[in-house]
Amino acid sequence: MKSSIDYEALVGAVGDAIVACDAKGAIVLWNPACERLFGHTEAEALGQSLDIIIPQRQQQRHWDGYYKTMETGITRYGNDVLRVPAVHKDGHTMSIAFTVAMLHGGDGKVSSIIAVVRDESAKFAEDRALKKRLTELEAAAAAANPAPAVPTAGT
């Protein structure tokens, strides 16, 4: 049975950002949630590379992996949730989480890569604060309860 869902409306309505890039890395889909998340309008993003949201220090690594995936049709990430830094149009950094999917053309080659993205900046900051607090508590506990001296030979 064929679905009656309007997929274009679906992509426009979901709360998560959905971005797709073609085989060369040009953005070909940028839903309204992308604009809310990253600040770039659809008109500003379409045809651009993902460098508009990738921090400069991660760009080379990203493109190495991207082109290898396009060439081989294989991603090592599958259904894994990836967590990486990103950059908003206004320049502030953020933490994002996303999954990727590959779409194949009639020739069987990868024609585009789709990412479903959400902002995890608040969760990242909270996790960082919790880790810092845990480290502080462990250090305080170690200082309050020093390890017993280990006897040495001849004592």
PyMOL commands that set and color helices and strands:
alter all, ss='L'
color gray80, all
select helices_A, chain A and resi 7-13+32-38+42-45+50-52+56-72+121-144
alter helices_A, ss='H'
color red, helices_A
select strands_A, chain A and resi 17-22+27-30+82-87+93-104+110-119
alter strands_A, ss='S'
color yellow, strands_A
deselect
rebuild
show_as cartoon
